């Protein structure tokens, strides 16, 4: 029997194919998705992995047997699926494993209007039904699957939200990582004042050049070299399903996602004064300061798209950003889209004459460690021990919104939070200067990695 506790995760269904996820499970998931949503019609899309067509076909067949019509929107990024779900007001299904290795695949689900489905909003119920083999009987009248290509409409919608017609011409290097940006970027950039320098645009789910995960610095090296060699004004790196985007300046340096949060927040607040902006617990304090300086209301969130999207809805926030490269927009059904973020950054760059490095310097004020992982025997005990070390110090505040955050009140802070899937603690440190940051980083790592705590 499949281990559904491993396969059905907090945000999606994802695992190795066919040992964990196969067409039989996909068909069952299709029928259960119709039971969960009560939908008469749904829309699906898929990425470029070799196993995606068969899984998409099986999911649609299961939904058809449950009586629902399936609109097959074909190849696309995850934010393309969100566009389809939002514009058609239908529940949506994306067949993708995002940045996971080539042997994996998965299923992302949302309700009509791109509203997220996570563990607490439907995935736990689907897991229980699968574990009990509680699959609906076929409907008296099965549904049908129809093909509908919406890529041109997706591109037009994004370009209607951010106008680039008046910007100076930019040379833009883009690393698609052999993922779905190789399909969507040409459609979105068509007709814009952009000279595109493409890298790894061939759709290839084996990822022959590097992992499609730009959060790992080693996967940015080829793009950084291309930006410098080609004289590009900016570089864009997308993950496998192209819902995340990372940025490289004209010198080849990676731009902090927190700086992008500040930049886009300022643009959105200029159009929507006084609006809420969602940021997670590891976003730079600079972004929070910038939100306030531009008249916005910063709202702090736990890390993770389900928490971010819930707060986007609760506060009617105009924008939200995570340090992981996920960015959320009210104008995009409160969903995350790397492509819309890229258009905002290109507009900001092209509307003025300074290079990218100088533009983002306005939104970068502190020294940050980046995320550092430590394997420990007991994450809970280690967090408690670190908290005990700091909580009684003068001027220090601590909170447990997401792991442990310790703020020293002088520009220094750190967050230490556990992984959802491994016995790891993830450390992020920020301070006013590199020396202070390094000192605090090493102090905290010394506590976390004491010999009796590591496994």
C-alpha positions, 0 to 999 in steps of 0.5 A: 500500500502506498505511504500516503502520509509521505505522498500527500504533503502540507501543500501538495501531493508529491513523490517519486514516480512510479514508486510513490505516485502513479497514474492509478493514484492520480486517477483516484485523486482526480475523483476525490478532488471533485468530491472535495470541491463539488465542482462540475468543471475544473481546469488543469495544466502540466509542466514539461516532465516526462511523466506529466502527460500521463499523470494529467491524463489519469487525473482528468480521467478520474475527474471525468468518471466522477462526472466533471468536465475537465478543461485541459489548458496544456503546458504551463507554469504554476502561475499560468494554472492560477491564471486559468483558475482565476480567470475561469473561476474554476478549481485548478490542478497543476501537475508538477514537482516544481524544483524537485529532481527529475524522477519526482512529480506531483499535483498542486490543487486550488479552489476556484479563484486560485484559492489555495488547498493545503493540509488544513483546507482539503489535503488531509481529507484527500489523504484520509480518503486515499488511505481508506481507499474511499473512492467515489463510485462512477457518476451516472453520466461521465464528464468530458475533457476539452483542450483550451490553450490560454497562454496568450490570455495569460500573457496579455493579463500580466502585461495589462497589470504592469505596462513596459511600453514606455521603458528604456530598452533592456537586455535581459538574460533569463535562465529557465533551467529547462523548466516552464519559463522556457515556454512562458517567457517568450509569450509574455515578453513578445513585443516588449522593449526587451532584448532577450538572452535565453539560457536553457529554454529547451523544455527538458524534465531531466534538467541536464544543466542544473537543478531548477532551484535558484534558491541554491546559489550554485544553480545561479552560476551559469546565469551570473556568467551569462549576464556579465558575458552578454552585458545584460542589464539584469538576469532572471532565474526561474524555478522548474514550474516558474512560480518563483523568480530570482534576480541578478544585477548587471555585475553578476551579483544575486539580489536579495529577495527581501530587496525585491519585496521592498521594491515591489511593495513601494510600487504597489503602495504608490498605486494603493496607498495605505494598503497592507503588505505581507512579509514572512518572519525571515524577510529583512527589516529593511523591507518592513521599514520601506513598507512603513515609509511608503505608507503601507501596513506591514503584516508578519507571517509564518514562512509558507504560501498557505500562511501568506495567502491566508493573510493576503485574504484576511487583510486584503493585502495588495502584495506579499513577499517571501525570502524564498522568491515567492511573491503574491499579488492581489491583482493576481487572485492573491496567488504567487507569480514569478513572472508578474514580479519580473515585470515589476522589476523590469519596469522599475529598472527601465523607468530610470537610468541607473543600473540594477545594482544601484536601484536595489541598493535603495532597498538593501540596508542590512547584512544578512547570513542567508539560510544556514541548515543544521542537523540536530537530534531534537529540534524542539529541545534545541530551540528551547535551549537557544531561547533560554540563552537569550530571553532574559537579556536586557532589550531582547524580545523573543517570539515563537510565531515560526520557530524562534525569533530573537530581536536585540533591538539594535538592528540585530535579529535571528530566526531559527525554525525547524524544517517540516520534513527533516531534523533540521534547524534553519538559521537566518541572521541579520545585523547592521554590518557584516562583522556584527552579523558574522559574530551573532551567526557564529554565536548562535551556530555554536549553541545549535551545534553543541556536540550533545545536540547534533545527530 
